[in-house]
Amino acid sequence: MSLFTPSGAGASRVAGEIDSVFIFITLVGLFFFLLTQGFLIYFAIKYRRRKREEEEETPYITGHTLLEWVWIVIPTILVMVMFAYGFKVYRDIRMPPPGATEINVTGKQWFFEFKYPDGRSAINEVRIPVGKPVKFILTSRDVIHSFYLPDFRIKQDLLPGAYTYLWLQPEKTGTFDIFCAEYCGVGHSIMRAKLVVMGQQEYDAWAGGAVAAAPGAVPTVARGKKLVEDSGCLACHSLDGTAKVGPTLKGIYGRKVGLTDGKTVIADDNYLRESLLEPNTRVVKGFQPVMPTFKQTLKEEDIAAIIAYLKTVK
Ligand code: CUA
């Protein structure tokens, strides 16, 4: 609906859903605005003062049970419908389908850096094939930025020291804007990037050529694997399910982990990141807090690569 959005029809199914929720809520609001304002004007005219005050006493009204029930029940149903409808779409926005291609995005003053799974990186431009789900894993190297794709109706902050994510599945080819939508300093207005959605064949041809042109690029998972091997992780963590000094890394990603303080946590990107940098903050139950921090030795890209690798250790 070009009436509500600057760039015309959405570029994904989810974008269409978000538009529908927005239009639904707007129309309900518009209906009640017209209803209440209509009555306001109507009553102002109908009950205007015609005679002098002392000749026209207003009636004393104490209540109207039916009317009260009507204006309680109908709006309650309407807001519940808004909630249910909005929540359904919110779930679609937040839950990437399994098997989505993961692309790491790092915000820096004042550009976006993209890292493909095959190890290539690009500044301010990311290319993906049409019709396939892509999950962007976002972080920032300095201040809070925001990753905003108006054609897809989605937006997510990039936070220093943490991961957030966003997913989309483009339904049509073309070039789409990516804006930083969080004021992040003097260069904020120039912090923008392009999402290029290509046909599958075109994409394959481009990706093949791009990989050949970047011979030094190591696929993220392979890089993570090497880092895990070279950093000494395997002295304390097994890959086959046996517990050593530390818990096994087999199937670690997404696992529900019991902690020494009795709480549980899902071993997601942020927990794994914390475990590398602040390993003794939330220790897995049954193990001693003896792991050293890798704060000094691992760079942010290394941490992302290790997490990408751990996702494959099943
Ligand atoms: Cu980055 Cu605004």
Residues whose N, C-alpha, C, O or C-beta is under 5 A from the ligand:
A	BS01	CUA	I144 H145 S146 C180 A181 E182 Y183 C184 H188 M191
